[in-house]
Amino acid sequence: MTFGDALEQMKAGKKMKRSMWVFRDVVYVHYTSTMQEYLVVQSGATDAVPYTPCCYDIFADDWQVVK
């Protein structure tokens, strides 16, 4: 799945990852108190932090929905 497809899935509430990522990182949409959306990445039980995709992530086609 491309990043564009993955972004649409995240906007629909799904958590996504790339198949080549070694750690259990997931990316998803988070909302501020004023309902402004932004992407976050979370690994395991750690707190989510803001996520800015790099060019490798944007052009990758190995995005997957996390079940």
N, CA, C, O and CB atoms as a CASP TS submission, in Angstrom:
PFRMAT TS
TARGET T0000
AUTHOR 0000-0000-0000
METHOD Language model
MODEL 1
PARENT N/A
ATOM      1  N   MET     1       0.852  -1.159   0.000  1.00  0.00           N
ATOM      2  CA  MET     1       0.000   0.000   0.000  1.00  0.00           C
ATOM      3  C   MET     1       0.908   1.236   0.000  1.00  0.00           C
ATOM      4  O   MET     1       1.938   1.254   0.675  1.00  0.00           O
ATOM      5  CB  MET     1      -0.975  -0.010   1.227  1.00  0.00           C
ATOM      6  N   THR     2       0.531   2.242  -0.741  1.00  0.00           N
ATOM      7  CA  THR     2       1.312   3.474  -0.813  1.00  0.00           C
ATOM      8  C   THR     2       1.039   4.355   0.413  1.00  0.00           C
ATOM      9  O   THR     2       0.104   4.106   1.173  1.00  0.00           O
ATOM     10  CB  THR     2       0.986   4.243  -2.114  1.00  0.00           C
ATOM     11  N   PHE     3       1.860   5.376   0.588  1.00  0.00           N
ATOM     12  CA  PHE     3       1.653   6.289   1.710  1.00  0.00           C
ATOM     13  C   PHE     3       0.316   7.013   1.584  1.00  0.00           C
ATOM     14  O   PHE     3      -0.370   7.225   2.585  1.00  0.00           O
ATOM     15  CB  PHE     3       2.798   7.305   1.792  1.00  0.00           C
ATOM     16  N   GLY     4      -0.056   7.392   0.375  1.00  0.00           N
ATOM     17  CA  GLY     4      -1.343   8.057   0.180  1.00  0.00           C
ATOM     18  C   GLY     4      -2.500   7.182   0.612  1.00  0.00           C
ATOM     19  O   GLY     4      -3.435   7.652   1.261  1.00  0.00           O
ATOM     20  N   ASP     5      -2.439   5.899   0.252  1.00  0.00           N
ATOM     21  CA  ASP     5      -3.473   4.959   0.686  1.00  0.00           C
ATOM     22  C   ASP     5      -3.447   4.791   2.203  1.00  0.00           C
ATOM     23  O   ASP     5      -4.494   4.749   2.850  1.00  0.00           O
ATOM     24  CB  ASP     5      -3.285   3.595  -0.003  1.00  0.00           C
ATOM     25  N   ALA     6      -2.243   4.695   2.763  1.00  0.00           N
ATOM     26  CA  ALA     6      -2.092   4.535   4.214  1.00  0.00           C
ATOM     27  C   ALA     6      -2.638   5.759   4.944  1.00  0.00           C
ATOM     28  O   ALA     6      -3.281   5.625   5.985  1.00  0.00           O
ATOM     29  CB  ALA     6      -0.608   4.307   4.588  1.00  0.00           C
ATOM     30  N   LEU     7      -2.390   6.943   4.408  1.00  0.00           N
ATOM     31  CA  LEU     7      -2.895   8.166   5.029  1.00  0.00           C
ATOM     32  C   LEU     7      -4.420   8.163   5.071  1.00  0.00           C
ATOM     33  O   LEU     7      -5.015   8.554   6.076  1.00  0.00           O
ATOM     34  CB  LEU     7      -2.389   9.400   4.272  1.00  0.00           C
ATOM     35  N   GLU     8      -5.045   7.731   3.997  1.00  0.00           N
ATOM     36  CA  GLU     8      -6.509   7.644   3.986  1.00  0.00           C
ATOM     37  C   GLU     8      -6.998   6.647   5.039  1.00  0.00           C
ATOM     38  O   GLU     8      -8.012   6.891   5.692  1.00  0.00           O
ATOM     39  CB  GLU     8      -7.017   7.232   2.585  1.00  0.00           C
ATOM     40  N   GLN     9      -6.294   5.540   5.208  1.00  0.00           N
ATOM     41  CA  GLN     9      -6.656   4.555   6.235  1.00  0.00           C
ATOM     42  C   GLN     9      -6.511   5.159   7.630  1.00  0.00           C
ATOM     43  O   GLN     9      -7.356   4.947   8.500  1.00  0.00           O
ATOM     44  CB  GLN     9      -5.777   3.287   6.109  1.00  0.00           C
ATOM     45  N   MET    10      -5.420   5.921   7.834  1.00  0.00           N
ATOM     46  CA  MET    10      -5.206   6.555   9.135  1.00  0.00           C
ATOM     47  C   MET    10      -6.289   7.587   9.416  1.00  0.00           C
ATOM     48  O   MET    10      -6.758   7.697  10.549  1.00  0.00           O
ATOM     49  CB  MET    10      -3.820   7.215   9.193  1.00  0.00           C
ATOM     50  N   LYS    11      -6.688   8.337   8.410  1.00  0.00           N
ATOM     51  CA  LYS    11      -7.759   9.324   8.587  1.00  0.00           C
ATOM     52  C   LYS    11      -9.076   8.644   8.929  1.00  0.00           C
ATOM     53  O   LYS    11      -9.951   9.253   9.544  1.00  0.00           O
ATOM     54  CB  LYS    11      -7.921  10.176   7.321  1.00  0.00           C
ATOM     55  N   ALA    12      -9.218   7.387   8.534  1.00  0.00           N
ATOM     56  CA  ALA    12     -10.423   6.613   8.843  1.00  0.00           C
ATOM     57  C   ALA    12     -10.321   5.903  10.192  1.00  0.00           C
ATOM     58  O   ALA    12     -11.222   5.155  10.572  1.00  0.00           O
ATOM     59  CB  ALA    12     -10.683   5.592   7.744  1.00  0.00           C
ATOM     60  N   GLY    13      -9.201   6.142  10.932  1.00  0.00           N
ATOM     61  CA  GLY    13      -9.076   5.582  12.277  1.00  0.00           C
ATOM     62  C   GLY    13      -8.181   4.371  12.405  1.00  0.00           C
ATOM     63  O   GLY    13      -8.060   3.823  13.501  1.00  0.00           O
ATOM     64  N   LYS    14      -7.550   3.930  11.333  1.00  0.00           N
ATOM     65  CA  LYS    14      -6.681   2.751  11.395  1.00  0.00           C
ATOM     66  C   LYS    14      -5.268   3.135  11.819  1.00  0.00           C
ATOM     67  O   LYS    14      -4.839   4.272  11.625  1.00  0.00           O
ATOM     68  CB  LYS    14      -6.646   2.038  10.035  1.00  0.00           C
ATOM     69  N   LYS    15      -4.550   2.177  12.398  1.00  0.00           N
ATOM     70  CA  LYS    15      -3.133   2.327  12.709  1.00  0.00           C
ATOM     71  C   LYS    15      -2.349   1.618  11.614  1.00  0.00           C
ATOM     72  O   LYS    15      -2.743   0.551  11.144  1.00  0.00           O
ATOM     73  CB  LYS    15      -2.783   1.749  14.131  1.00  0.00           C
ATOM     74  N   MET    16      -1.240   2.222  11.214  1.00  0.00           N
ATOM     75  CA  MET    16      -0.463   1.703  10.090  1.00  0.00           C
ATOM     76  C   MET    16       0.990   1.486  10.489  1.00  0.00           C
ATOM     77  O   MET    16       1.480   2.080  11.450  1.00  0.00           O
ATOM     78  CB  MET    16      -0.546   2.658   8.895  1.00  0.00           C
ATOM     79  N   LYS    17       1.670   0.629   9.739  1.00  0.00           N
ATOM     80  CA  LYS    17       3.101   0.417   9.899  1.00  0.00           C
ATOM     81  C   LYS    17       3.687   0.055   8.548  1.00  0.00           C
ATOM     82  O   LYS    17       2.963  -0.250   7.601  1.00  0.00           O
ATOM     83  CB  LYS    17       3.396  -0.688  10.951  1.00  0.00           C
ATOM     84  N   ARG    18       5.003   0.092   8.475  1.00  0.00           N
ATOM     85  CA  ARG    18       5.692  -0.372   7.279  1.00  0.00           C
ATOM     86  C   ARG    18       6.243  -1.753   7.556  1.00  0.00           C
ATOM     87  O   ARG    18       6.700  -2.028   8.666  1.00  0.00           O
ATOM     88  CB  ARG    18       6.824   0.606   6.855  1.00  0.00           C
ATOM     89  N   SER    19       6.207  -2.619   6.573  1.00  0.00           N
ATOM     90  CA  SER    19       6.656  -4.002   6.771  1.00  0.00           C
ATOM     91  C   SER    19       8.142  -4.087   7.072  1.00  0.00           C
ATOM     92  O   SER    19       8.579  -5.031   7.730  1.00  0.00           O
ATOM     93  CB  SER    19       6.341  -4.834   5.544  1.00  0.00           C
ATOM     94  N   MET    20       8.933  -3.122   6.608  1.00  0.00           N
ATOM     95  CA  MET    20      10.373  -3.189   6.826  1.00  0.00           C
ATOM     96  C   MET    20      10.814  -2.630   8.182  1.00  0.00           C
ATOM     97  O   MET    20      11.985  -2.748   8.541  1.00  0.00           O
ATOM     98  CB  MET    20      11.076  -2.447   5.731  1.00  0.00           C
ATOM     99  N   TRP    21       9.898  -2.028   8.935  1.00  0.00           N
ATOM    100  CA  TRP    21      10.253  -1.502  10.249  1.00  0.00           C
ATOM    101  C   TRP    21      10.525  -2.655  11.201  1.00  0.00           C
ATOM    102  O   TRP    21       9.728  -3.588  11.293  1.00  0.00           O
ATOM    103  CB  TRP    21       9.133  -0.592  10.804  1.00  0.00           C
ATOM    104  N   VAL    22      11.643  -2.597  11.906  1.00  0.00           N
ATOM    105  CA  VAL    22      12.066  -3.656  12.817  1.00  0.00           C
ATOM    106  C   VAL    22      11.286  -3.595  14.129  1.00  0.00           C
ATOM    107  O   VAL    22      10.920  -4.629  14.688  1.00  0.00           O
ATOM    108  CB  VAL    22      13.570  -3.553  13.092  1.00  0.00           C
ATOM    109  N   PHE    23      11.038  -2.391  14.613  1.00  0.00           N
ATOM    110  CA  PHE    23      10.352  -2.239  15.889  1.00  0.00           C
ATOM    111  C   PHE    23       8.841  -2.244  15.689  1.00  0.00           C
ATOM    112  O   PHE    23       8.363  -2.240  14.555  1.00  0.00           O
ATOM    113  CB  PHE    23      10.793  -0.946  16.585  1.00  0.00           C
ATOM    114  N   ARG    24       8.096  -2.252  16.779  1.00  0.00           N
ATOM    115  CA  ARG    24       6.634  -2.310  16.705  1.00  0.00           C
ATOM    116  C   ARG    24       6.022  -0.923  16.611  1.00  0.00           C
ATOM    117  O   ARG    24       5.036  -0.630  17.287  1.00  0.00           O
ATOM    118  CB  ARG    24       6.071  -3.039  17.918  1.00  0.00           C
ATOM    119  N   ASP    25       6.591  -0.080  15.789  1.00  0.00           N
ATOM    120  CA  ASP    25       6.079   1.279  15.618  1.00  0.00           C
ATOM    121  C   ASP    25       4.777   1.265  14.828  1.00  0.00           C
ATOM    122  O   ASP    25       4.631   0.515  13.863  1.00  0.00           O
ATOM    123  CB  ASP    25       7.120   2.165  14.913  1.00  0.00           C
ATOM    124  N   VAL    26       3.839   2.097  15.247  1.00  0.00           N
ATOM    125  CA  VAL    26       2.604   2.306  14.495  1.00  0.00           C
ATOM    126  C   VAL    26       2.383   3.808  14.333  1.00  0.00           C
ATOM    127  O   VAL    26       2.736   4.595  15.212  1.00  0.00           O
ATOM    128  CB  VAL    26       1.383   1.632  15.209  1.00  0.00           C
ATOM    129  N   VAL    27       1.809   4.188  13.225  1.00  0.00           N
ATOM    130  CA  VAL    27       1.514   5.587  12.933  1.00  0.00           C
ATOM    131  C   VAL    27       0.003   5.717  12.816  1.00  0.00           C
ATOM    132  O   VAL    27      -0.665   4.871  12.221  1.00  0.00           O
ATOM    133  CB  VAL    27       2.238   6.075  11.619  1.00  0.00           C
ATOM    134  N   TYR    28      -0.523   6.787  13.393  1.00  0.00           N
ATOM    135  CA  TYR    28      -1.961   7.011  13.300  1.00  0.00           C
ATOM    136  C   TYR    28      -2.259   8.498  13.471  1.00  0.00           C
ATOM    137  O   TYR    28      -1.375   9.279  13.825  1.00  0.00           O
ATOM    138  CB  TYR    28      -2.721   6.176  14.363  1.00  0.00           C
ATOM    139  N   VAL    29      -3.493   8.878  13.220  1.00  0.00           N
ATOM    140  CA  VAL    29      -3.922  10.266  13.356  1.00  0.00           C
ATOM    141  C   VAL    29      -4.340  10.519  14.796  1.00  0.00           C
ATOM    142  O   VAL    29      -5.057   9.723  15.404  1.00  0.00           O
ATOM    143  CB  VAL    29      -5.084  10.590  12.379  1.00  0.00           C
ATOM    144  N   HIS    30      -3.880  11.634  15.323  1.00  0.00           N
ATOM    145  CA  HIS    30      -4.257  12.075  16.664  1.00  0.00           C
ATOM    146  C   HIS    30      -4.897  13.455  16.512  1.00  0.00           C
ATOM    147  O   HIS    30      -4.601  14.175  15.558  1.00  0.00           O
ATOM    148  CB  HIS    30      -3.008  12.114  17.648  1.00  0.00           C
ATOM    149  N   TYR    31      -5.762  13.819  17.438  1.00  0.00           N
ATOM    150  CA  TYR    31      -6.474  15.098  17.364  1.00  0.00           C
ATOM    151  C   TYR    31      -6.164  15.963  18.575  1.00  0.00           C
ATOM    152  O   TYR    31      -6.082  15.471  19.700  1.00  0.00           O
ATOM    153  CB  TYR    31      -7.986  14.867  17.258  1.00  0.00           C
ATOM    154  N   THR    32      -5.993  17.251  18.333  1.00  0.00           N
ATOM    155  CA  THR    32      -5.828  18.200  19.428  1.00  0.00           C
ATOM    156  C   THR    32      -7.196  18.477  20.040  1.00  0.00           C
ATOM    157  O   THR    32      -8.210  17.974  19.556  1.00  0.00           O
ATOM    158  CB  THR    32      -5.155  19.520  18.937  1.00  0.00           C
ATOM    159  N   SER    33      -7.225  19.278  21.106  1.00  0.00           N
ATOM    160  CA  SER    33      -8.498  19.615  21.750  1.00  0.00           C
ATOM    161  C   SER    33      -9.404  20.428  20.830  1.00  0.00           C
ATOM    162  O   SER    33     -10.618  20.465  21.032  1.00  0.00           O
ATOM    163  CB  SER    33      -8.246  20.389  23.039  1.00  0.00           C
ATOM    164  N   THR    34      -8.824  21.082  19.816  1.00  0.00           N
ATOM    165  CA  THR    34      -9.625  21.848  18.851  1.00  0.00           C
ATOM    166  C   THR    34      -9.903  21.043  17.578  1.00  0.00           C
ATOM    167  O   THR    34     -10.308  21.599  16.557  1.00  0.00           O
ATOM    168  CB  THR    34      -8.909  23.157  18.492  1.00  0.00           C
ATOM    169  N   MET    35      -9.682  19.732  17.653  1.00  0.00           N
ATOM    170  CA  MET    35      -9.947  18.792  16.559  1.00  0.00           C
ATOM    171  C   MET    35      -9.034  18.990  15.337  1.00  0.00           C
ATOM    172  O   MET    35      -9.413  18.639  14.220  1.00  0.00           O
ATOM    173  CB  MET    35     -11.385  18.921  16.129  1.00  0.00           C
ATOM    174  N   GLN    36      -7.853  19.541  15.547  1.00  0.00           N
ATOM    175  CA  GLN    36      -6.863  19.629  14.489  1.00  0.00           C
ATOM    176  C   GLN    36      -6.106  18.299  14.458  1.00  0.00           C
ATOM    177  O   GLN    36      -5.583  17.856  15.481  1.00  0.00           O
ATOM    178  CB  GLN    36      -5.889  20.846  14.711  1.00  0.00           C
ATOM    179  N   GLU    37      -6.050  17.673  13.301  1.00  0.00           N
ATOM    180  CA  GLU    37      -5.426  16.366  13.225  1.00  0.00           C
ATOM    181  C   GLU    37      -3.936  16.484  12.895  1.00  0.00           C
ATOM    182  O   GLU    37      -3.496  17.421  12.229  1.00  0.00           O
ATOM    183  CB  GLU    37      -6.134  15.505  12.182  1.00  0.00           C
ATOM    184  N   TYR    38      -3.170  15.490  13.392  1.00  0.00           N
ATOM    185  CA  TYR    38      -1.755  15.373  13.060  1.00  0.00           C
ATOM    186  C   TYR    38      -1.350  13.916  13.234  1.00  0.00           C
ATOM    187  O   TYR    38      -2.031  13.153  13.920  1.00  0.00           O
ATOM    188  CB  TYR    38      -0.877  16.316  13.951  1.00  0.00           C
ATOM    189  N   LEU    39      -0.243  13.535  12.614  1.00  0.00           N
ATOM    190  CA  LEU    39       0.231  12.163  12.693  1.00  0.00           C
ATOM    191  C   LEU    39       1.132  11.980  13.900  1.00  0.00           C
ATOM    192  O   LEU    39       1.927  12.855  14.241  1.00  0.00           O
ATOM    193  CB  LEU    39       0.970  11.776  11.417  1.00  0.00           C
ATOM    194  N   VAL    40       0.993  10.826  14.541  1.00  0.00           N
ATOM    195  CA  VAL    40       1.871  10.452  15.645  1.00  0.00           C
ATOM    196  C   VAL    40       2.406   9.060  15.384  1.00  0.00           C
ATOM    197  O   VAL    40       1.813   8.278  14.640  1.00  0.00           O
ATOM    198  CB  VAL    40       1.129  10.515  17.010  1.00  0.00           C
ATOM    199  N   VAL    41       3.544   8.758  16.012  1.00  0.00           N
ATOM    200  CA  VAL    41       4.118   7.414  15.960  1.00  0.00           C
ATOM    201  C   VAL    41       4.238   6.936  17.400  1.00  0.00           C
ATOM    202  O   VAL    41       4.567   7.705  18.303  1.00  0.00           O
ATOM    203  CB  VAL    41       5.521   7.394  15.218  1.00  0.00           C
ATOM    204  N   GLN    42       3.964   5.652  17.595  1.00  0.00           N
ATOM    205  CA  GLN    42       4.019   5.065  18.919  1.00  0.00           C
ATOM    206  C   GLN    42       4.668   3.696  18.811  1.00  0.00           C
ATOM    207  O   GLN    42       4.374   2.925  17.898  1.00  0.00           O
ATOM    208  CB  GLN    42       2.605   4.966  19.551  1.00  0.00           C
ATOM    209  N   SER    43       5.549   3.407  19.747  1.00  0.00           N
ATOM    210  CA  SER    43       6.233   2.115  19.765  1.00  0.00           C
ATOM    211  C   SER    43       5.911   1.394  21.061  1.00  0.00           C
ATOM    212  O   SER    43       6.312   1.833  22.139  1.00  0.00           O
ATOM    213  CB  SER    43       7.763   2.291  19.604  1.00  0.00           C
ATOM    214  N   GLY    44       5.190   0.292  20.956  1.00  0.00           N
ATOM    215  CA  GLY    44       4.828  -0.478  22.145  1.00  0.00           C
ATOM    216  C   GLY    44       4.005   0.333  23.120  1.00  0.00           C
ATOM    217  O   GLY    44       3.014   0.956  22.739  1.00  0.00           O
ATOM    218  N   ALA    45       4.421   0.328  24.403  1.00  0.00           N
ATOM    219  CA  ALA    45       3.674   1.015  25.453  1.00  0.00           C
ATOM    220  C   ALA    45       4.170   2.437  25.690  1.00  0.00           C
ATOM    221  O   ALA    45       3.740   3.079  26.648  1.00  0.00           O
ATOM    222  CB  ALA    45       3.756   0.229  26.738  1.00  0.00           C
ATOM    223  N   THR    46       5.057   2.940  24.849  1.00  0.00           N
ATOM    224  CA  THR    46       5.568   4.296  25.018  1.00  0.00           C
ATOM    225  C   THR    46       4.517   5.325  24.610  1.00  0.00           C
ATOM    226  O   THR    46       3.540   4.992  23.939  1.00  0.00           O
ATOM    227  CB  THR    46       6.851   4.492  24.199  1.00  0.00           C
ATOM    228  N   ASP    47       4.721   6.556  25.012  1.00  0.00           N
ATOM    229  CA  ASP    47       3.817   7.639  24.613  1.00  0.00           C
ATOM    230  C   ASP    47       3.976   7.941  23.132  1.00  0.00           C
ATOM    231  O   ASP    47       5.068   7.812  22.579  1.00  0.00           O
ATOM    232  CB  ASP    47       4.082   8.909  25.448  1.00  0.00           C
ATOM    233  N   ALA    48       2.900   8.338  22.501  1.00  0.00           N
ATOM    234  CA  ALA    48       2.933   8.738  21.098  1.00  0.00           C
ATOM    235  C   ALA    48       3.630  10.089  20.972  1.00  0.00           C
ATOM    236  O   ALA    48       3.468  10.970  21.816  1.00  0.00           O
ATOM    237  CB  ALA    48       1.501   8.801  20.506  1.00  0.00           C
ATOM    238  N   VAL    49       4.410  10.232  19.899  1.00  0.00           N
ATOM    239  CA  VAL    49       5.093  11.501  19.617  1.00  0.00           C
ATOM    240  C   VAL    49       4.751  11.916  18.191  1.00  0.00           C
ATOM    241  O   VAL    49       4.450  11.060  17.360  1.00  0.00           O
ATOM    242  CB  VAL    49       6.651  11.372  19.808  1.00  0.00           C
ATOM    243  N   PRO    50       4.792  13.223  17.890  1.00  0.00           N
ATOM    244  CA  PRO    50       4.499  13.673  16.529  1.00  0.00           C
ATOM    245  C   PRO    50       5.390  12.980  15.503  1.00  0.00           C
ATOM    246  O   PRO    50       6.563  12.711  15.761  1.00  0.00           O
ATOM    247  CB  PRO    50       4.671  15.185  16.425  1.00  0.00           C
ATOM    248  N   TYR    51       4.821  12.699  14.353  1.00  0.00           N
ATOM    249  CA  TYR    51       5.517  11.974  13.293  1.00  0.00           C
ATOM    250  C   TYR    51       5.505  12.793  12.016  1.00  0.00           C
ATOM    251  O   TYR    51       4.454  13.247  11.564  1.00  0.00           O
ATOM    252  CB  TYR    51       4.872  10.595  13.055  1.00  0.00           C
ATOM    253  N   THR    52       6.677  12.975  11.442  1.00  0.00           N
ATOM    254  CA  THR    52       6.814  13.597  10.133  1.00  0.00           C
ATOM    255  C   THR    52       7.437  12.550   9.214  1.00  0.00           C
ATOM    256  O   THR    52       8.581  12.150   9.430  1.00  0.00           O
ATOM    257  CB  THR    52       7.687  14.918  10.197  1.00  0.00           C
ATOM    258  N   PRO    53       6.717  12.104   8.206  1.00  0.00           N
ATOM    259  CA  PRO    53       7.273  11.057   7.338  1.00  0.00           C
ATOM    260  C   PRO    53       8.468  11.572   6.552  1.00  0.00           C
ATOM    261  O   PRO    53       8.476  12.706   6.074  1.00  0.00           O
ATOM    262  CB  PRO    53       6.202  10.532   6.375  1.00  0.00           C
ATOM    263  N   CYS    54       9.475  10.716   6.429  1.00  0.00           N
ATOM    264  CA  CYS    54      10.640  11.061   5.612  1.00  0.00           C
ATOM    265  C   CYS    54      10.348  10.651   4.165  1.00  0.00           C
ATOM    266  O   CYS    54       9.336  10.006   3.889  1.00  0.00           O
ATOM    267  CB  CYS    54      11.945  10.358   6.150  1.00  0.00           C
ATOM    268  N   CYS    55      11.221  11.019   3.265  1.00  0.00           N
ATOM    269  CA  CYS    55      10.985  10.716   1.847  1.00  0.00           C
ATOM    270  C   CYS    55      10.902   9.210   1.604  1.00  0.00           C
ATOM    271  O   CYS    55      10.171   8.768   0.717  1.00  0.00           O
ATOM    272  CB  CYS    55      12.098  11.323   0.980  1.00  0.00           C
ATOM    273  N   TYR    56      11.644   8.415   2.383  1.00  0.00           N
ATOM    274  CA  TYR    56      11.581   6.960   2.214  1.00  0.00           C
ATOM    275  C   TYR    56      10.192   6.431   2.558  1.00  0.00           C
ATOM    276  O   TYR    56       9.676   5.542   1.882  1.00  0.00           O
ATOM    277  CB  TYR    56      12.640   6.271   3.089  1.00  0.00           C
ATOM    278  N   ASP    57       9.590   6.980   3.612  1.00  0.00           N
ATOM    279  CA  ASP    57       8.242   6.554   4.005  1.00  0.00           C
ATOM    280  C   ASP    57       7.201   7.019   3.001  1.00  0.00           C
ATOM    281  O   ASP    57       6.256   6.288   2.707  1.00  0.00           O
ATOM    282  CB  ASP    57       7.897   7.086   5.395  1.00  0.00           C
ATOM    283  N   ILE    58       7.360   8.224   2.474  1.00  0.00           N
ATOM    284  CA  ILE    58       6.391   8.771   1.527  1.00  0.00           C
ATOM    285  C   ILE    58       6.371   7.978   0.224  1.00  0.00           C
ATOM    286  O   ILE    58       5.306   7.755  -0.352  1.00  0.00           O
ATOM    287  CB  ILE    58       6.705  10.234   1.240  1.00  0.00           C
ATOM    288  N   PHE    59       7.541   7.554  -0.241  1.00  0.00           N
ATOM    289  CA  PHE    59       7.613   6.839  -1.519  1.00  0.00           C
ATOM    290  C   PHE    59       7.536   5.319  -1.374  1.00  0.00           C
ATOM    291  O   PHE    59       7.586   4.601  -2.373  1.00  0.00           O
ATOM    292  CB  PHE    59       8.888   7.204  -2.228  1.00  0.00           C
ATOM    293  N   ALA    60       7.416   4.824  -0.146  1.00  0.00           N
ATOM    294  CA  ALA    60       7.340   3.376   0.085  1.00  0.00           C
ATOM    295  C   ALA    60       5.975   2.837  -0.329  1.00  0.00           C
ATOM    296  O   ALA    60       4.980   3.562  -0.327  1.00  0.00           O
ATOM    297  CB  ALA    60       7.613   3.048   1.568  1.00  0.00           C
ATOM    298  N   ASP    61       5.942   1.568  -0.679  1.00  0.00           N
ATOM    299  CA  ASP    61       4.673   0.920  -1.013  1.00  0.00           C
ATOM    300  C   ASP    61       4.435  -0.325  -0.160  1.00  0.00           C
ATOM    301  O   ASP    61       3.724  -1.244  -0.567  1.00  0.00           O
ATOM    302  CB  ASP    61       4.645   0.547  -2.495  1.00  0.00           C
ATOM    303  N   ASP    62       5.046  -0.341   1.038  1.00  0.00           N
ATOM    304  CA  ASP    62       4.899  -1.498   1.915  1.00  0.00           C
ATOM    305  C   ASP    62       4.128  -1.182   3.205  1.00  0.00           C
ATOM    306  O   ASP    62       4.311  -1.849   4.224  1.00  0.00           O
ATOM    307  CB  ASP    62       6.264  -2.043   2.262  1.00  0.00           C
ATOM    308  N   TRP    63       3.272  -0.166   3.149  1.00  0.00           N
ATOM    309  CA  TRP    63       2.460   0.193   4.312  1.00  0.00           C
ATOM    310  C   TRP    63       1.397  -0.876   4.552  1.00  0.00           C
ATOM    311  O   TRP    63       0.834  -1.428   3.606  1.00  0.00           O
ATOM    312  CB  TRP    63       1.799   1.581   4.114  1.00  0.00           C
ATOM    313  N   GLN    64       1.128  -1.163   5.827  1.00  0.00           N
ATOM    314  CA  GLN    64       0.160  -2.198   6.185  1.00  0.00           C
ATOM    315  C   GLN    64      -0.724  -1.707   7.335  1.00  0.00           C
ATOM    316  O   GLN    64      -0.279  -0.939   8.189  1.00  0.00           O
ATOM    317  CB  GLN    64       0.885  -3.515   6.576  1.00  0.00           C
ATOM    318  N   VAL    65      -1.959  -2.153   7.344  1.00  0.00           N
ATOM    319  CA  VAL    65      -2.867  -1.874   8.470  1.00  0.00           C
ATOM    320  C   VAL    65      -2.462  -2.787   9.622  1.00  0.00           C
ATOM    321  O   VAL    65      -2.233  -3.980   9.424  1.00  0.00           O
ATOM    322  CB  VAL    65      -4.389  -2.096   8.070  1.00  0.00           C
ATOM    323  N   VAL    66      -2.375  -2.226  10.818  1.00  0.00           N
ATOM    324  CA  VAL    66      -2.074  -3.006  12.023  1.00  0.00           C
ATOM    325  C   VAL    66      -3.379  -3.549  12.564  1.00  0.00           C
ATOM    326  O   VAL    66      -4.330  -2.795  12.773  1.00  0.00           O
ATOM    327  CB  VAL    66      -1.333  -2.144  13.104  1.00  0.00           C
ATOM    328  N   LYS    67      -3.432  -4.816  12.786  1.00  0.00           N
ATOM    329  CA  LYS    67      -4.673  -5.452  13.265  1.00  0.00           C
ATOM    330  C   LYS    67      -4.711  -5.511  14.766  1.00  0.00           C
ATOM    331  O   LYS    67      -5.678  -6.012  15.339  1.00  0.00           O
ATOM    332  CB  LYS    67      -4.818  -6.856  12.697  1.00  0.00           C
TER
END
